[in-house]
């Protein structure tokens, strides 16, 4: 993520070693490397301005990563006469003039510098390069370093990773995405996971993503832990899950599709629903079929359903009782028991489906009027109760539509490992109950 400092042998100017630096006072000097940090005692004075120019000699043709690492200043880098990257602090603004260590990347460098990284294809040989540095308003020493990650180093690291995976008892692969590309991991992460899983059958993948992704390697790995973007305490939380110190209890807040085109916003049959839309206007044409209800309406079977989530323990449901209420709803009671040796959390979910009749089409299917998180110790049970209010359609309260209510179903998700989906049999028969006639 941070590369290594570009060696002095790679820099030159006018046929001489090093980069030529011109300060704000037009004073010229030569630096063998671009490496001025507080850690090495070479940080520059605050509120200055410097420009380095010269040539970068590239040892081989390939994809390089260049890292512009800065603090206390703003900086830009150009290669072959073209701008490549810059820090995002803006001069003259009230709140964003100061360059922060996490402003341009998820993590700063180990030395606490902002880390702007860019991939660039370079041919073997000499490339003009320039770096401009201007102090921000923090009045802190200016720090700047130029690192790279070469194709040769990448190949060496790749071989080391595969060797480590081959000899390890368990391989844990951490992956990430910042939203692009859609429904995929960037770069060669899928390839790396596939290679590691081929060498080690006990491979675990930790996802730090903001949305579902395709997982072409899923059948080859032992487990997948979706940590989303967990924030500053994410490392500790992930370690607790992986080591068993904490029992995972999260449930998916959306369906995890098998294909990107299964979502309403990317469905080929509904271009009006896309970000581009029709005539520049996005139309939410799915109506009430939002989220998991879209999958039900389109008869798409997701890879993982809304509400899905695994646990290190198991749960059993029993004693289901449904009692009608005066408003046309129902009181639902049942017991949840932890049947394993580890304490864990379960999230019982109650779903109400309306019949697909003409008068009831305006009601959303698979409505979830009740869910709650329960923490249970081993072999302990807990009663659970919830009131499902009467459901209204455009033609009035459900209880007034005699003949419809008799066909409505309350669906109680029994297995804590499953979510809601009408495309797959996720419910046991004794937990699919028709509402009593008296509700009408």
Buried (B, 14 or more C-beta within 10 A) or exposed (E): EBBEBBEBEBBBBEEEEBBBBBBEEEEEEBBEBBBBBBBEEBBBEBBBBBBBBBBBBBEEEBEBBBBBBBBBBBBBBBBEEEEBBBBEBEEEEEEBBBBBBEBBBEEBBEBBBBBBBBEBEBEEEEBBBBBBBBBBBBEBBBBBBBBBBBBEBBEEEBEEBBEEBEEBEEBBBBBBBEEEEBBBBBBEBBEBBBBBBBBBEBBBBBBBBEEBBBBEBEEBBEBBBBBEEEEEEBEEBBEBBBEEEBBBBBBBEBBBBBEBEBBBBBBEEBEBBBEEEEEEEBEEEBEEBEBBBBBBBBEBBBBBBBBBBBBBBBBBBEEBEBBBBEBBBBEBEBBBBBBBEBBBBBBBBBBBBBBEEEBBBEBBBBBBBBBEEBEBEEEEBBEBEBBBBBBBBEEEBBBBBEEBBBBBBBBBBBBBBBBBBBBEEBBEEEBBBEBEEEBB
